[in-house]
């Protein structure tokens, strides 16, 4: 996943403007950490990360001058869309970004995470498939 954050960094790092009293290198390092944090959250928490493009842009826009922010948004958007497609393709194959199998999103009666494999095209295993129907009815 870090190849996506590093590509954003490589493309936008020359335009980073230093914060008051801070060297450019430190500001660029904070910019890289913000990109990596968003990509890590996308990889680990895909279903509960509602607006990854907006979140990434809001985290990094303070590192750029006002007249560069449209280009920053377009760059973040382009790379984040590719990252989202990559994560979604991995989930469709039944594995997470680190190669471990996808597990059910429900909890057991004891409060631990369910370890069963979800049904194809679903986030829940056969024992918890009724939860998906409840969410659809509520929506």
N, CA, C and O atoms as a DFTB+ gen file, in Angstrom:
556 C
 N C O
     1  1       0.809      -1.202       0.000
     2  2       0.000       0.000       0.000
     3  2       0.848       1.260       0.000
     4  3       0.407       2.315      -0.456
     5  1       2.059       1.148       0.509
     6  2       2.876       2.346       0.601
     7  2       3.333       2.856      -0.759
     8  3       3.754       4.007      -0.870
     9  1       3.259       2.023      -1.800
    10  2       3.646       2.526      -3.116
    11  2       2.700       3.643      -3.555
    12  3       3.119       4.537      -4.291
    13  1       1.448       3.619      -3.128
    14  2       0.508       4.677      -3.469
    15  2       0.841       5.967      -2.720
    16  3       0.835       7.048      -3.308
    17  1       1.129       5.854      -1.433
    18  2       1.471       7.064      -0.674
    19  2       2.806       7.637      -1.131
    20  3       2.975       8.855      -1.177
    21  1       3.751       6.773      -1.467
    22  2       5.053       7.266      -1.950
    23  2       4.921       7.942      -3.309
    24  3       5.650       8.892      -3.594
    25  1       4.009       7.472      -4.148
    26  2       3.835       8.116      -5.448
    27  2       3.211       9.503      -5.284
    28  3       3.552      10.423      -6.029
    29  1       2.306       9.664      -4.323
    30  2       1.756      10.988      -4.035
    31  2       2.879      11.896      -3.536
    32  3       3.003      13.047      -3.956
    33  1       3.687      11.356      -2.638
    34  2       4.788      12.136      -2.081
    35  2       5.772      12.568      -3.165
    36  3       6.165      13.733      -3.216
    37  1       6.172      11.642      -4.024
    38  2       7.138      11.978      -5.080
    39  2       6.601      13.061      -6.012
    40  3       7.349      13.925      -6.470
    41  1       5.316      13.006      -6.284
    42  2       4.737      13.970      -7.211
    43  2       4.562      15.354      -6.590
    44  3       4.718      16.365      -7.275
    45  1       4.237      15.406      -5.293
    46  2       3.897      16.690      -4.677
    47  2       4.965      17.264      -3.746
    48  3       4.860      18.428      -3.362
    49  1       5.970      16.505      -3.376
    50  2       6.972      16.978      -2.416
    51  2       7.686      18.256      -2.842
    52  3       7.952      19.093      -1.979
    53  1       8.016      18.460      -4.124
    54  2       8.701      19.713      -4.480
    55  2       7.872      20.977      -4.220
    56  3       8.442      22.057      -4.064
    57  1       6.554      20.867      -4.170
    58  2       5.701      22.032      -3.956
    59  2       5.373      22.296      -2.489
    60  3       4.697      23.278      -2.183
    61  1       5.837      21.444      -1.576
    62  2       5.534      21.619      -0.155
    63  2       6.173      22.919       0.327
    64  3       7.357      23.169       0.099
    65  1       5.364      23.741       1.000
    66  2       5.900      24.983       1.570
    67  2       6.119      24.761       3.066
    68  3       5.249      24.217       3.745
    69  1       7.274      25.178       3.579
    70  2       7.575      24.918       4.990
    71  2       6.667      25.707       5.925
    72  3       6.273      26.835       5.630
    73  1       6.346      25.092       7.056
    74  2       5.565      25.776       8.074
    75  2       6.480      26.769       8.797
    76  3       7.702      26.700       8.664
    77  1       5.896      27.678       9.550
    78  2       6.677      28.701      10.253
    79  2       7.696      28.073      11.187
    80  3       7.355      27.246      12.032
    81  1       8.945      28.471      11.028
    82  2       9.996      28.026      11.933
    83  2      10.365      26.561      11.802
    84  3      10.994      26.003      12.701
    85  1       9.993      25.939      10.721
    86  2      10.262      24.511      10.539
    87  2      11.033      24.323       9.236
    88  3      10.710      24.962       8.235
    89  1      12.035      23.466       9.233
    90  2      12.744      23.215       7.971
    91  2      11.847      22.492       6.963
    92  3      10.895      21.811       7.344
    93  1      12.156      22.647       5.695
    94  2      11.358      22.027       4.636
    95  2      11.342      20.508       4.798
    96  3      10.317      19.868       4.565
    97  1      12.470      19.935       5.194
    98  2      12.554      18.477       5.340
    99  2      11.565      17.963       6.392
   100  3      10.956      16.910       6.206
   101  1      11.407      18.691       7.478
   102  2      10.470      18.263       8.527
   103  2       9.029      18.365       8.035
   104  3       8.205      17.501       8.338
   105  1       8.724      19.414       7.280
   106  2       7.377      19.558       6.733
   107  2       7.087      18.447       5.733
   108  3       5.989      17.891       5.725
   109  1       8.048      18.127       4.904
   110  2       7.864      17.034       3.939
   111  2       7.679      15.707       4.647
   112  3       6.906      14.862       4.195
   113  1       8.380      15.518       5.751
   114  2       8.217      14.270       6.507
   115  2       6.810      14.175       7.097
   116  3       6.217      13.096       7.098
   117  1       6.278      15.270       7.590
   118  2       4.898      15.270       8.101
   119  2       3.910      15.004       6.975
   120  3       2.913      14.311       7.176
   121  1       4.178      15.549       5.793
   122  2       3.337      15.297       4.624
   123  2       3.343      13.813       4.264
   124  3       2.288      13.234       4.006
   125  1       4.529      13.194       4.247
   126  2       4.627      11.767       3.945
   127  2       3.894      10.933       4.986
   128  3       3.204       9.977       4.632
   129  1       4.029      11.277       6.263
   130  2       3.324      10.538       7.315
   131  2       1.808      10.635       7.163
   132  3       1.099       9.661       7.415
   133  1       1.308      11.798       6.754
   134  2      -0.136      11.959       6.548
   135  2      -0.612      11.083       5.388
   136  3      -1.677      10.472       5.471
   137  1       0.170      11.018       4.308
   138  2      -0.192      10.153       3.173
   139  2      -0.192       8.690       3.588
   140  3      -1.118       7.949       3.257
   141  1       0.842       8.269       4.311
   142  2       0.940       6.871       4.731
   143  2      -0.159       6.504       5.713
   144  3      -0.660       5.380       5.684
   145  1      -0.544       7.434       6.584
   146  2      -1.616       7.168       7.541
   147  2      -2.939       6.916       6.818
   148  3      -3.688       6.016       7.196
   149  1      -3.228       7.695       5.792
   150  2      -4.471       7.501       5.039
   151  2      -4.471       6.172       4.303
   152  3      -5.484       5.473       4.288
   153  1      -3.349       5.817       3.693
   154  2      -3.268       4.542       2.974
   155  2      -3.366       3.363       3.930
   156  3      -3.983       2.348       3.608
   157  1      -2.767       3.493       5.088
   158  2      -2.839       2.415       6.079
   159  2      -4.274       2.233       6.561
   160  3      -4.741       1.104       6.712
   161  1      -4.970       3.332       6.801
   162  2      -6.369       3.232       7.225
   163  2      -7.229       2.637       6.124
   164  3      -8.132       1.848       6.405
   165  1      -6.964       3.002       4.876
   166  2      -7.706       2.433       3.754
   167  2      -7.507       0.923       3.696
   168  3      -8.458       0.177       3.468
   169  1      -6.281       0.478       3.901
   170  2      -5.984      -0.951       3.823
   171  2      -6.563      -1.733       4.999
   172  3      -7.058      -2.846       4.819
   173  1      -6.506      -1.167       6.181
   174  2      -6.928      -1.906       7.372
   175  2      -8.406      -1.754       7.695
   176  3      -8.990      -2.626       8.337
   177  1      -9.020      -0.658       7.258
   178  2     -10.374      -0.350       7.696
   179  2     -11.231       0.101       6.521
   180  3     -11.942       1.100       6.626
   181  1     -11.176      -0.606       5.424
   182  2     -11.814      -0.182       4.176
   183  2     -13.312       0.062       4.315
   184  3     -13.827       1.044       3.781
   185  1     -14.012      -0.810       5.021
   186  2     -15.471      -0.708       5.095
   187  2     -15.939       0.479       5.928
   188  3     -17.069       0.941       5.766
   189  1     -15.088       0.974       6.812
   190  2     -15.493       2.062       7.701
   191  2     -14.744       3.357       7.410
   192  3     -14.695       4.244       8.262
   193  1     -14.168       3.477       6.235
   194  2     -13.459       4.681       5.814
   195  2     -14.293       5.310       4.707
   196  3     -14.080       5.025       3.529
   197  1     -15.234       6.159       5.079
   198  2     -16.263       6.626       4.158
   199  2     -15.742       7.503       3.027
   200  3     -16.121       7.293       1.875
   201  1     -14.893       8.468       3.315
   202  2     -14.447       9.430       2.302
   203  2     -12.913       9.524       2.308
   204  3     -12.360      10.510       2.794
   205  1     -12.235       8.524       1.781
   206  2     -10.771       8.539       1.858
   207  2     -10.116       9.676       1.085
   208  3      -9.098      10.208       1.529
   209  1     -10.666      10.057      -0.050
   210  2     -10.063      11.137      -0.842
   211  2     -10.166      12.454      -0.086
   212  3      -9.183      13.186       0.032
   213  1     -11.336      12.749       0.418
   214  2     -11.540      13.995       1.162
   215  2     -10.684      14.028       2.429
   216  3     -10.114      15.065       2.768
   217  1     -10.596      12.903       3.122
   218  2      -9.800      12.841       4.338
   219  2      -8.329      13.095       4.046
   220  3      -7.680      13.870       4.748
   221  1      -7.804      12.450       3.019
   222  2      -6.400      12.658       2.662
   223  2      -6.153      14.116       2.287
   224  3      -5.177      14.708       2.745
   225  1      -7.012      14.700       1.470
   226  2      -6.824      16.089       1.056
   227  2      -6.875      17.026       2.255
   228  3      -6.052      17.935       2.360
   229  1      -7.823      16.821       3.157
   230  2      -7.931      17.693       4.327
   231  2      -6.700      17.572       5.234
   232  3      -6.322      18.534       5.902
   233  1      -6.077      16.389       5.253
   234  2      -4.884      16.196       6.074
   235  2      -3.651      16.859       5.471
   236  3      -2.774      17.303       6.212
   237  1      -3.563      16.937       4.137
   238  2      -2.332      17.414       3.511
   239  2      -2.419      18.816       2.922
   240  3      -1.391      19.370       2.533
   241  1      -3.578      19.396       2.844
   242  2      -3.689      20.691       2.162
   243  2      -2.964      21.813       2.887
   244  3      -2.597      22.805       2.258
   245  1      -2.750      21.687       4.172
   246  2      -2.059      22.735       4.924
   247  2      -0.575      22.829       4.558
   248  3       0.084      23.805       4.918
   249  1      -0.049      21.843       3.857
   250  2       1.360      21.851       3.475
   251  2       1.625      22.564       2.158
   252  3       2.773      22.642       1.720
   253  1       0.578      23.087       1.518
   254  2       0.717      23.674       0.183
   255  2       0.115      25.069       0.146
   256  3      -0.799      25.381       0.910
   257  1       0.636      25.912      -0.751
   258  2       0.021      27.228      -0.923
   259  2      -1.377      27.104      -1.534
   260  3      -1.708      26.095      -2.156
   261  1      -2.172      28.126      -1.349
   262  2      -3.562      28.114      -1.818
   263  2      -3.654      27.864      -3.322
   264  3      -4.521      27.111      -3.767
   265  1      -2.785      28.475      -4.101
   266  2      -2.897      28.353      -5.551
   267  2      -2.503      26.973      -6.075
   268  3      -2.726      26.688      -7.252
   269  1      -1.927      26.110      -5.242
   270  2      -1.558      24.749      -5.647
   271  2      -2.573      23.703      -5.200
   272  3      -2.446      22.535      -5.567
   273  1      -3.570      24.090      -4.422
   274  2      -4.434      23.101      -3.789
   275  2      -5.338      22.350      -4.754
   276  3      -5.702      21.208      -4.475
   277  1      -5.708      22.944      -5.866
   278  2      -6.492      22.203      -6.852
   279  2      -5.675      21.057      -7.433
   280  3      -6.180      19.944      -7.581
   281  1      -4.417      21.324      -7.762
   282  2      -3.531      20.277      -8.265
   283  2      -3.294      19.198      -7.197
   284  3      -3.222      18.011      -7.512
   285  1      -3.175      19.616      -5.957
   286  2      -2.996      18.666      -4.857
   287  2      -4.216      17.760      -4.750
   288  3      -4.079      16.546      -4.600
   289  1      -5.414      18.351      -4.827
   290  2      -6.635      17.541      -4.748
   291  2      -6.711      16.553      -5.908
   292  3      -7.045      15.386      -5.704
   293  1      -6.408      17.003      -7.109
   294  2      -6.470      16.116      -8.274
   295  2      -5.468      14.978      -8.151
   296  3      -5.780      13.839      -8.498
   297  1      -4.271      15.270      -7.663
   298  2      -3.256      14.231      -7.483
   299  2      -3.679      13.235      -6.415
   300  3      -3.576      12.024      -6.612
   301  1      -4.156      13.744      -5.284
   302  2      -4.629      12.853      -4.210
   303  2      -5.782      11.994      -4.702
   304  3      -5.843      10.799      -4.411
   305  1      -6.686      12.597      -5.439
   306  2      -7.848      11.874      -5.948
   307  2      -7.429      10.757      -6.903
   308  3      -7.904       9.627      -6.791
   309  1      -6.551      11.073      -7.828
   310  2      -6.113      10.086      -8.822
   311  2      -5.434       8.889      -8.160
   312  3      -5.728       7.742      -8.499
   313  1      -4.536       9.147      -7.228
   314  2      -3.810       8.052      -6.582
   315  2      -4.701       7.284      -5.598
   316  3      -4.564       6.069      -5.458
   317  1      -5.597       7.979      -4.928
   318  2      -6.478       7.309      -3.973
   319  2      -7.477       6.412      -4.701
   320  3      -7.818       5.343      -4.196
   321  1      -7.949       6.821      -5.870
   322  2      -8.857       5.970      -6.646
   323  2      -8.150       4.673      -7.037
   324  3      -8.742       3.596      -6.975
   325  1      -6.902       4.776      -7.432
   326  2      -6.136       3.564      -7.760
   327  2      -5.967       2.672      -6.530
   328  3      -6.083       1.451      -6.631
   329  1      -5.696       3.270      -5.381
   330  2      -5.537       2.497      -4.151
   331  2      -6.846       1.822      -3.748
   332  3      -6.842       0.675      -3.301
   333  1      -7.962       2.527      -3.905
   334  2      -9.272       1.958      -3.577
   335  2      -9.574       0.771      -4.488
   336  3     -10.062      -0.261      -4.027
   337  1      -9.284       0.917      -5.776
   338  2      -9.500      -0.191      -6.711
   339  2      -8.640      -1.389      -6.346
   340  3      -9.095      -2.529      -6.436
   341  1      -7.396      -1.143      -5.932
   342  2      -6.501      -2.229      -5.533
   343  2      -7.036      -2.956      -4.305
   344  3      -7.075      -4.186      -4.279
   345  1      -7.445      -2.210      -3.295
   346  2      -7.964      -2.828      -2.063
   347  2      -9.252      -3.591      -2.351
   348  3      -9.438      -4.700      -1.852
   349  1     -10.137      -3.010      -3.148
   350  2     -11.389      -3.698      -3.480
   351  2     -11.141      -4.973      -4.272
   352  3     -11.833      -5.970      -4.066
   353  1     -10.167      -4.956      -5.175
   354  2      -9.829      -6.168      -5.931
   355  2      -9.291      -7.252      -4.995
   356  3      -9.608      -8.431      -5.157
   357  1      -8.484      -6.854      -4.026
   358  2      -7.964      -7.825      -3.058
   359  2      -9.105      -8.436      -2.249
   360  3      -9.132      -9.645      -2.017
   361  1     -10.051      -7.589      -1.820
   362  2     -11.165      -8.089      -1.021
   363  2     -12.061      -9.019      -1.834
   364  3     -12.587      -9.995      -1.298
   365  1     -12.240      -8.724      -3.131
   366  2     -13.042      -9.612      -3.982
   367  2     -12.377     -10.978      -4.141
   368  3     -13.060     -11.989      -4.306
   369  1     -11.054     -11.009      -4.093
   370  2     -10.338     -12.282      -4.192
   371  2     -10.346     -13.049      -2.876
   372  3      -9.922     -14.203      -2.825
   373  1     -10.825     -12.415      -1.817
   374  2     -10.929     -13.098      -0.528
   375  2      -9.698     -12.973       0.337
   376  3      -9.541     -13.728       1.297
   377  1      -8.812     -12.030       0.017
   378  2      -7.631     -11.801       0.846
   379  2      -7.513     -10.316       1.150
   380  3      -7.978      -9.469       0.387
   381  1      -6.880     -10.017       2.282
   382  2      -6.611      -8.629       2.624
   383  2      -5.306      -8.202       1.971
   384  3      -4.659      -8.998       1.290
   385  1      -4.922      -6.956       2.174
   386  2      -3.727      -6.450       1.508
   387  2      -2.456      -7.164       1.944
   388  3      -1.474      -7.167       1.201
   389  1      -2.446      -7.770       3.128
   390  2      -1.249      -8.473       3.593
   391  2      -1.285      -9.974       3.300
   392  3      -0.387     -10.702       3.724
   393  1      -2.298     -10.443       2.591
   394  2      -2.357     -11.840       2.179
   395  2      -3.161     -12.743       3.095
   396  3      -3.357     -13.916       2.776
   397  1      -3.631     -12.234       4.218
   398  2      -4.440     -13.063       5.116
   399  2      -5.871     -13.134       4.589
   400  3      -6.325     -12.205       3.922
   401  1      -6.586     -14.220       4.876
   402  2      -7.948     -14.344       4.358
   403  2      -8.898     -13.350       5.024
   404  3      -8.710     -12.971       6.180
   405  1      -9.906     -12.941       4.286
   406  2     -10.925     -12.035       4.803
   407  2     -11.784     -12.803       5.795
   408  3     -12.092     -13.974       5.572
   409  1     -12.172     -12.157       6.882
   410  2     -13.029     -12.818       7.856
   411  2     -14.344     -12.053       7.996
   412  3     -14.463     -10.906       7.566
   413  1     -15.311     -12.705       8.596
   414  2     -16.640     -12.144       8.808
   415  2     -16.540     -10.881       9.666
   416  3     -15.679     -10.797      10.542
   417  1     -17.417      -9.896       9.421
   418  2     -17.390      -8.650      10.166
   419  2     -18.202      -8.692      11.459
   420  3     -18.232      -7.707      12.198
   421  1     -18.841      -9.788      11.736
   422  2     -19.682      -9.894      12.933
   423  2     -18.862     -10.307      14.150
   424  3     -17.711     -10.729      14.033
   425  1     -19.472     -10.178      15.303
   426  2     -18.871     -10.613      16.562
   427  2     -19.628     -11.825      17.092
   428  3     -20.817     -11.992      16.822
   429  1     -18.937     -12.658      17.838
   430  2     -19.581     -13.820      18.444
   431  2     -20.280     -13.396      19.733
   432  3     -20.189     -12.238      20.139
   433  1     -20.968     -14.321      20.366
   434  2     -21.656     -14.008      21.618
   435  2     -20.678     -13.630      22.723
   436  3     -21.023     -12.883      23.639
   437  1     -19.471     -14.142      22.635
   438  2     -18.455     -13.826      23.644
   439  2     -17.800     -12.464      23.387
   440  3     -17.025     -11.985      24.214
   441  1     -18.105     -11.850      22.264
   442  2     -17.548     -10.540      21.953
   443  2     -16.287     -10.577      21.118
   444  3     -15.714      -9.529      20.817
   445  1     -15.848     -11.757      20.741
   446  2     -14.661     -11.855      19.886
   447  2     -15.084     -11.800      18.422
   448  3     -16.246     -12.037      18.092
   449  1     -14.143     -11.490      17.563
   450  2     -14.438     -11.399      16.135
   451  2     -14.684     -12.791      15.559
   452  3     -13.982     -13.743      15.901
   453  1     -15.670     -12.902      14.695
   454  2     -15.965     -14.157      14.011
   455  2     -14.811     -14.471      13.055
   456  3     -14.334     -13.583      12.349
   457  1     -14.368     -15.711      13.031
   458  2     -13.219     -16.095      12.221
   459  2     -13.601     -16.787      10.916
   460  3     -12.722     -17.144      10.132
   461  1     -14.889     -16.982      10.672
   462  2     -15.314     -17.700       9.476
   463  2     -15.170     -16.849       8.229
   464  3     -15.147     -15.620       8.299
   465  1     -15.075     -17.514       7.093
   466  2     -14.981     -16.822       5.803
   467  2     -16.355     -16.296       5.401
   468  3     -17.350     -17.004       5.552
   469  1     -16.425     -15.075       4.895
   470  2     -17.723     -14.541       4.462
   471  2     -18.190     -15.193       3.169
   472  3     -17.399     -15.763       2.417
   473  1     -19.477     -15.096       2.933
   474  2     -20.053     -15.587       1.681
   475  2     -19.552     -14.721       0.531
   476  3     -19.232     -13.552       0.746
   477  1     -19.476     -15.260      -0.676
   478  2     -19.041     -14.440      -1.814
   479  2     -19.965     -13.235      -2.022
   480  3     -21.186     -13.382      -2.071
   481  1     -19.378     -12.059      -2.142
   482  2     -20.144     -10.839      -2.340
   483  2     -20.787     -10.296      -1.080
   484  3     -21.612      -9.385      -1.151
   485  1     -20.424     -10.839       0.069
   486  2     -20.998     -10.408       1.334
   487  2     -19.883     -10.150       2.331
   488  3     -18.754     -10.606       2.153
   489  1     -20.216      -9.406       3.392
   490  2     -19.238      -9.185       4.457
   491  2     -19.423     -10.169       5.605
   492  3     -18.648     -10.168       6.561
   493  1     -20.461     -11.015       5.508
   494  2     -20.800     -11.897       6.615
   495  2     -20.766     -13.366       6.210
   496  3     -20.976     -13.707       5.047
   497  1     -20.495     -14.233       7.193
   498  2     -20.477     -15.675       6.986
   499  2     -21.917     -16.206       6.971
   500  3     -22.850     -15.443       7.222
   501  1     -22.110     -17.487       6.684
   502  2     -23.476     -18.034       6.673
   503  2     -24.211     -17.884       8.009
   504  3     -25.430     -17.715       8.022
   505  1     -23.492     -17.943       9.121
   506  2     -24.140     -17.809      10.425
   507  2     -24.632     -16.399      10.703
   508  3     -25.582     -16.212      11.463
   509  1     -24.000     -15.413      10.100
   510  2     -24.340     -14.021      10.366
   511  2     -24.936     -13.296       9.160
   512  3     -25.018     -12.068       9.161
   513  1     -25.352     -14.036       8.135
   514  2     -25.857     -13.384       6.916
   515  2     -27.132     -12.589       7.177
   516  3     -27.459     -11.683       6.410
   517  1     -27.860     -12.917       8.253
   518  2     -29.069     -12.170       8.578
   519  2     -28.750     -10.716       8.941
   520  3     -29.620      -9.853       8.822
   521  1     -27.539     -10.432       9.374
   522  2     -27.162      -9.061       9.733
   523  2     -27.149      -8.154       8.505
   524  3     -27.509      -6.980       8.597
   525  1     -26.741      -8.686       7.369
   526  2     -26.712      -7.892       6.150
   527  2     -28.141      -7.528       5.720
   528  3     -28.390      -6.419       5.249
   529  1     -29.060      -8.459       5.884
   530  2     -30.450      -8.187       5.533
   531  2     -31.039      -7.110       6.426
   532  3     -31.842      -6.299       5.965
   533  1     -30.648      -7.087       7.713
   534  2     -31.145      -6.068       8.642
   535  2     -30.656      -4.690       8.255
   536  3     -31.400      -3.714       8.348
   537  1     -29.384      -4.602       7.813
   538  2     -28.843      -3.306       7.398
   539  2     -29.516      -2.800       6.129
   540  3     -29.758      -1.600       5.997
   541  1     -29.815      -3.683       5.209
   542  2     -30.487      -3.284       3.966
   543  2     -31.904      -2.795       4.261
   544  3     -32.367      -1.835       3.646
   545  1     -32.601      -3.451       5.203
   546  2     -33.956      -3.051       5.540
   547  2     -33.966      -1.690       6.245
   548  3     -34.880      -0.889       6.045
   549  1     -32.955      -1.437       7.062
   550  2     -32.875      -0.169       7.768
   551  2     -32.569       0.980       6.805
   552  3     -33.026       2.106       7.004
   553  1     -31.802       0.690       5.774
   554  2     -31.456       1.756       4.805
   555  2     -32.665       2.070       3.963
   556  3     -32.601       2.933       3.087
